Amino acid sequence: MTTDLQGLTRERVGVSRKFGLIAAPLAAIAYPWTLRAFNVAAVESLEPSRPAHLALWLGAALFLALAFAIPLVGLLASLRLARIAGPTAAERRAELVALIVVAAPAIYTFLGVVDYMTNSPLPDEWAFALLWAVLIIAVAVSPDRPCPIASAAVAPAALRVAHGVAAIAILAVFLGFHLVNHLAGLIGPDAHRSLMKSVHAIYGSAVVEPLLVAVLLFQVASGSFLASRHLRASADPFRFFQIASGVYLAVFILGHMNSVFVYARSWSNPPIVTDWSFATSEAWGGLIRSGWSNRLIPHYAFGVFFVVAHMGAGLRMAMIGHGLPERWANRAMIGVATAAFLLALAIMLGMCGVRLDIG
């Protein structure tokens, strides 16, 4: 009797542990459906012919919150697994898959654009689910034997410096203008278009734009290499956040380039002007009403948040590298991340139709 109970207990523990390894990608499968549910509730609550119901507003808020929570589930799951001192092969693979879950909003948007361009018979929700199913199987079949982890190799100093310098260049030439441009959406589409016409002459010129694209691709490649070197170096939450935000940005940048340069400028006939109307899907009813474009709400929001917070993480490492107290560096990163959150919130409110009355 005792042996049977012990065996049953071990079996239950094993099942529980396996579920823990795949919980993050399982949650990711639900991501498109949370957005669909949000769209249904939001459209019903905005219907002028029907009285607004508190239940619909609360439902829309709940489903949107669930969509935003899924990348955070991936971040927390990957960090928890990274703290295991002697991981098995299954735990190591689960950590990497959970890290990919952080990029779920960017992956879903990327897949949606590709699905539309290729006229795929497989809906993007199911292509997205298939991706996570494959990754879940990859984790499930991984052996439970210990996975030797080599000591983290020191990334070349020159590459780290180049990655940081390139980030500053992107901020100065493009990103700063781009974020301020989107903030102008709080005033209105005309303000956004007017400012874009001015700043696009800087980063959209025939000389600067190809260089900007090359630098962005360098950031994706160099950042991926640096992340591979540092992933197991430490379970420090600040450093791990830097890696996770970099994973999101790598997918976001590639997907954004695909949407602008391939879909809008090359595939579409006639080419689409990538202005305020393109970003907010005005032709499809806006980000909230469009059943396809509401995926852009978390996609853009996390993009803005992570790009600024990632720079804050880089600032933290630079401060530590120059001998400043770690607590100062941590506070600086938290401050930048807080500002990134407020910036992302303001931009998304503007893109979803909120306007500031400055008249």
C-alpha positions as CSV (number, residue, x, y, z in Angstrom):
1,M,0.0,0.0,0.0
2,T,2.7,2.5,1.0
3,T,4.8,1.7,-2.1
4,D,1.8,2.1,-4.3
5,L,1.0,5.5,-2.7
6,Q,4.6,6.6,-3.1
7,G,4.6,5.6,-6.7
8,L,1.3,7.4,-7.3
9,T,2.7,10.5,-5.6
10,R,5.8,10.4,-7.8
11,E,3.7,10.0,-10.9
12,R,1.5,12.9,-9.9
13,V,4.6,15.1,-9.2
14,G,6.0,14.1,-12.6
15,V,2.8,15.0,-14.4
16,S,2.6,18.3,-12.5
17,R,6.2,19.1,-13.4
18,K,5.7,18.3,-17.1
19,F,2.7,20.5,-17.2
20,G,4.7,23.3,-15.6
21,L,7.3,23.0,-18.4
22,I,4.6,23.5,-21.1
23,A,2.3,25.9,-19.3
24,A,3.7,29.0,-21.1
25,P,3.3,27.7,-24.7
26,L,-0.1,26.3,-23.8
27,A,-1.1,29.8,-22.7
28,A,0.3,31.2,-25.9
29,I,-2.2,29.0,-28.0
30,A,-5.0,31.0,-26.4
31,Y,-3.6,34.3,-27.4
32,P,-5.6,34.8,-30.7
33,W,-8.8,33.8,-29.0
34,T,-8.4,36.3,-26.2
35,L,-8.2,39.0,-28.9
36,R,-11.2,37.6,-30.7
37,A,-13.2,37.7,-27.5
38,F,-12.0,41.2,-26.8
39,N,-13.1,42.3,-30.3
40,V,-16.6,40.8,-29.9
41,A,-17.2,42.5,-26.5
42,A,-15.6,45.8,-27.5
43,V,-17.6,46.1,-30.8
44,E,-20.9,45.3,-29.0
45,S,-20.1,47.8,-26.3
46,L,-19.4,50.5,-28.9
47,E,-22.6,49.8,-30.9
48,P,-24.6,53.1,-30.8
49,S,-27.9,51.3,-31.4
50,R,-27.5,49.4,-28.2
51,P,-27.3,50.6,-24.6
52,A,-23.8,50.2,-23.1
53,H,-23.6,47.3,-20.7
54,L,-21.1,47.3,-17.9
55,A,-20.6,43.6,-18.4
56,L,-19.5,44.1,-22.0
57,W,-17.0,46.8,-21.0
58,L,-15.6,44.6,-18.2
59,G,-15.5,41.6,-20.6
60,A,-13.5,43.6,-23.2
61,A,-11.1,44.8,-20.5
62,L,-10.7,41.3,-19.1
63,F,-9.9,39.6,-22.5
64,L,-7.5,42.4,-23.5
65,A,-5.8,42.0,-20.1
66,L,-5.5,38.3,-20.7
67,A,-3.9,38.9,-24.1
68,F,-1.3,41.2,-22.4
69,A,-0.7,38.7,-19.6
70,I,0.4,35.9,-21.9
71,P,3.8,37.4,-22.8
72,L,4.3,38.1,-19.1
73,V,3.5,34.4,-18.3
74,G,6.3,33.5,-20.7
75,L,8.7,35.9,-19.1
76,L,8.0,34.7,-15.5
77,A,8.1,31.0,-16.6
78,S,11.5,31.4,-18.4
79,L,12.9,33.3,-15.5
80,R,11.7,30.6,-13.1
81,L,13.3,27.9,-15.2
82,A,16.5,29.9,-15.6
83,R,17.0,29.8,-11.8
84,I,17.3,26.0,-11.8
85,A,20.9,25.3,-10.9
86,G,21.2,22.0,-12.7
87,P,18.6,21.9,-15.4
88,T,17.6,18.8,-17.3
89,A,17.4,18.9,-21.1
90,A,13.6,19.3,-20.9
91,E,13.9,22.2,-18.5
92,R,16.5,23.9,-20.6
93,R,14.3,23.6,-23.7
94,A,11.2,24.7,-21.8
95,E,13.1,27.8,-20.7
96,L,13.9,28.7,-24.3
97,V,10.3,28.0,-25.5
98,A,8.9,30.2,-22.6
99,L,11.3,32.9,-23.7
100,I,9.8,32.7,-27.2
101,V,6.3,33.1,-25.7
102,V,7.3,36.6,-24.6
103,A,7.3,37.5,-28.4
104,A,3.8,36.0,-29.0
105,P,2.2,39.3,-30.0
106,A,4.9,40.0,-32.5
107,I,4.9,36.4,-33.8
108,Y,1.1,36.4,-34.3
109,T,1.2,39.7,-36.2
110,F,4.1,38.5,-38.4
111,L,2.2,35.3,-39.2
112,G,-1.0,37.2,-39.9
113,V,0.7,39.4,-42.6
114,V,2.4,36.4,-44.2
115,D,-0.8,34.4,-44.1
116,Y,-2.6,37.3,-45.9
117,M,0.1,37.8,-48.5
118,T,0.3,34.1,-49.3
119,N,-3.5,33.6,-49.3
120,S,-2.9,30.6,-47.1
121,P,-5.8,28.2,-46.7
122,L,-4.7,27.7,-43.0
123,P,-6.1,30.6,-40.9
124,D,-3.4,32.4,-39.0
125,E,-4.9,31.4,-35.6
126,W,-4.4,27.8,-36.5
127,A,-0.9,28.4,-38.0
128,F,-0.1,30.1,-34.7
129,A,-1.5,27.2,-32.7
130,L,0.5,24.7,-34.8
131,L,3.7,26.6,-34.0
132,W,3.2,26.2,-30.3
133,A,2.0,22.6,-30.6
134,V,5.3,21.8,-32.3
135,L,7.3,23.5,-29.5
136,I,5.2,21.8,-26.8
137,I,6.0,18.4,-28.4
138,A,9.7,19.4,-28.5
139,V,9.6,20.1,-24.8
140,A,7.6,17.0,-24.0
141,V,9.9,14.6,-25.7
142,S,13.1,16.1,-24.3
143,P,14.9,13.8,-21.9
144,D,15.0,14.3,-18.2
145,R,18.7,13.7,-18.0
146,P,20.9,16.5,-16.7
147,C,21.9,19.0,-19.4
148,P,25.5,20.1,-19.0
149,I,25.7,23.9,-19.2
150,A,29.0,25.3,-20.3
151,S,30.3,28.3,-18.6
152,A,28.9,31.5,-20.1
153,A,31.4,32.8,-22.7
154,V,32.3,36.4,-22.5
155,A,30.8,38.3,-25.4
156,P,33.4,40.3,-27.4
157,A,33.7,43.7,-26.0
158,A,33.8,45.3,-29.4
159,L,30.5,43.7,-30.3
160,R,28.8,44.9,-27.1
161,V,30.1,48.4,-27.7
162,A,28.9,48.3,-31.4
163,H,25.5,47.1,-30.3
164,G,25.2,50.0,-27.9
165,V,26.5,52.6,-30.3
166,A,24.1,51.4,-33.0
167,A,21.2,51.6,-30.5
168,I,22.1,55.3,-29.8
169,A,22.3,56.0,-33.5
170,I,18.9,54.5,-34.1
171,L,17.5,56.5,-31.3
172,A,19.0,59.7,-32.6
173,V,18.2,59.2,-36.3
174,F,14.9,57.4,-36.2
175,L,13.4,56.1,-33.0
176,G,13.1,59.4,-31.1
177,F,11.4,61.1,-34.0
178,H,9.1,58.0,-34.6
179,L,7.9,57.8,-31.0
180,V,7.2,61.6,-30.8
181,N,5.4,61.3,-34.1
182,H,3.1,58.6,-32.7
183,L,2.6,60.7,-29.5
184,A,1.2,63.4,-31.8
185,G,-1.7,61.0,-32.5
186,L,-3.1,62.1,-29.2
187,I,-3.8,65.5,-30.8
188,G,-5.2,63.9,-33.9
189,P,-4.4,62.2,-37.3
190,D,-3.6,65.5,-38.9
191,A,-1.0,66.4,-36.3
192,H,0.6,62.9,-36.8
193,R,0.7,63.3,-40.6
194,S,2.1,66.8,-40.4
195,L,4.9,65.9,-38.1
196,M,5.6,62.7,-40.1
197,K,6.0,64.7,-43.2
198,S,8.7,66.7,-41.5
199,V,10.6,63.9,-39.8
200,H,10.3,61.4,-42.6
201,A,12.5,63.6,-44.7
202,I,15.3,62.7,-42.2
203,Y,15.1,58.9,-41.8
204,G,13.2,58.2,-45.0
205,S,15.7,59.6,-47.5
206,A,17.2,57.5,-50.2
207,V,20.6,57.6,-48.3
208,V,19.5,57.3,-44.7
209,E,16.8,54.6,-45.0
210,P,19.0,51.8,-46.4
211,L,21.6,52.6,-43.7
212,L,18.9,52.5,-41.1
213,V,17.7,49.1,-42.3
214,A,21.2,47.8,-42.3
215,V,21.8,49.0,-38.7
216,L,18.4,47.5,-37.5
217,L,19.4,44.1,-39.0
218,F,22.8,44.4,-37.3
219,Q,21.0,45.0,-34.0
220,V,18.9,41.8,-34.5
221,A,21.9,39.7,-35.4
222,S,24.2,41.1,-32.8
223,G,21.6,41.1,-30.1
224,S,20.7,37.4,-30.8
225,F,24.4,36.5,-30.5
226,L,24.8,38.5,-27.3
227,A,21.7,36.9,-25.8
228,S,23.0,33.4,-26.6
229,R,26.1,34.2,-24.7
230,H,24.4,35.6,-21.6
231,L,21.2,33.5,-21.4
232,R,22.7,31.1,-18.8
233,A,25.2,33.4,-17.3
234,S,22.9,34.5,-14.5
235,A,19.3,34.4,-13.3
236,D,19.4,38.0,-12.4
237,P,15.9,39.3,-13.2
238,F,17.2,42.6,-14.6
239,R,19.6,40.9,-17.0
240,F,17.0,38.3,-17.9
241,F,14.5,41.1,-18.7
242,Q,17.1,42.6,-21.0
243,I,17.3,39.3,-22.9
244,A,13.6,38.8,-23.1
245,S,12.9,42.3,-24.3
246,G,15.6,41.7,-27.0
247,V,13.9,38.5,-28.1
248,Y,10.6,40.5,-28.6
249,L,12.3,43.3,-30.4
250,A,14.1,40.9,-32.8
251,V,10.7,39.4,-34.0
252,F,9.1,42.9,-33.9
253,I,11.7,44.5,-36.1
254,L,11.7,41.7,-38.7
255,G,7.9,41.7,-38.7
256,H,7.7,45.5,-39.0
257,M,10.1,45.5,-41.9
258,N,8.1,42.8,-43.6
259,S,4.9,44.8,-43.2
260,V,6.4,48.0,-44.5
261,F,8.9,47.1,-47.1
262,V,7.5,43.8,-48.4
263,Y,3.7,43.9,-47.9
264,A,3.0,47.7,-48.2
265,R,5.6,48.8,-50.7
266,S,6.3,45.7,-52.8
267,W,3.4,43.2,-52.6
268,S,0.5,45.7,-52.5
269,N,-0.6,47.0,-55.9
270,P,-0.8,50.0,-55.8
271,P,1.7,50.4,-52.9
272,I,0.3,51.5,-49.6
273,V,1.5,54.7,-47.9
274,T,2.6,53.6,-44.4
275,D,1.1,56.6,-42.6
276,W,-1.4,57.0,-39.7
277,S,-4.1,55.3,-41.6
278,F,-1.9,52.2,-42.2
279,A,-0.8,52.0,-38.6
280,T,-4.2,52.4,-37.1
281,S,-6.2,50.4,-39.8
282,E,-8.6,53.3,-40.4
283,A,-9.9,51.6,-43.6
284,W,-10.9,48.6,-41.5
285,G,-12.6,50.4,-38.7
286,G,-9.6,51.1,-36.4
287,L,-7.6,48.9,-34.0
288,I,-10.6,48.2,-31.7
289,R,-13.3,47.4,-34.2
290,S,-11.3,45.5,-36.8
291,G,-11.2,41.7,-36.0
292,W,-7.8,41.4,-37.6
293,S,-6.1,44.7,-36.6
294,N,-6.9,44.5,-32.8
295,R,-3.8,42.2,-32.6
296,L,-1.8,45.4,-33.2
297,I,-2.8,46.8,-29.8
298,P,-0.5,44.5,-27.8
299,H,1.9,44.2,-30.7
300,Y,2.6,48.0,-30.8
301,A,2.2,48.5,-27.0
302,F,4.9,45.8,-26.2
303,G,7.0,47.1,-29.0
304,V,7.1,50.7,-27.6
305,F,7.6,49.4,-24.0
306,F,10.3,46.9,-24.8
307,V,12.3,49.2,-27.1
308,V,12.6,51.9,-24.5
309,A,13.0,49.5,-21.5
310,H,15.6,47.5,-23.4
311,M,17.7,50.7,-23.7
312,G,17.2,51.2,-19.9
313,A,18.6,47.7,-19.4
314,G,21.6,48.6,-21.5
315,L,22.0,51.8,-19.5
316,R,22.0,49.7,-16.3
317,M,24.8,47.4,-17.6
318,A,26.8,50.5,-18.7
319,M,26.5,52.0,-15.3
320,I,27.6,48.8,-13.6
321,G,30.5,48.5,-16.0
322,H,31.7,51.9,-15.1
323,G,31.7,51.1,-11.4
324,L,28.5,52.8,-10.2
325,P,26.6,51.0,-7.4
326,E,24.3,48.3,-8.7
327,R,21.4,49.7,-6.7
328,W,21.7,53.0,-8.6
329,A,21.8,51.1,-11.9
330,N,18.7,49.0,-10.9
331,R,16.8,52.2,-10.0
332,A,17.7,53.8,-13.3
333,M,16.4,50.8,-15.2
334,I,13.2,50.8,-13.2
335,G,12.8,54.5,-13.9
336,V,13.3,54.0,-17.6
337,A,10.9,51.0,-17.7
338,T,8.3,53.1,-15.9
339,A,8.6,55.9,-18.4
340,A,8.4,53.3,-21.2
341,F,5.1,52.0,-19.8
342,L,3.6,55.5,-19.6
343,L,4.9,56.2,-23.2
344,A,3.4,53.0,-24.6
345,L,0.1,53.7,-22.8
346,A,-0.1,57.3,-24.2
347,I,0.7,56.2,-27.7
348,M,-1.8,53.3,-27.7
349,L,-4.5,55.6,-26.3
350,G,-3.9,57.9,-29.2
351,M,-3.9,55.1,-31.8
352,C,-7.2,53.8,-30.3
353,G,-9.0,57.1,-30.7
354,V,-8.4,59.1,-27.5
355,R,-7.7,62.8,-28.2
356,L,-6.3,65.6,-26.1
357,D,-8.2,68.9,-26.3
358,I,-5.4,71.5,-26.5
359,G,-7.5,74.1,-28.2
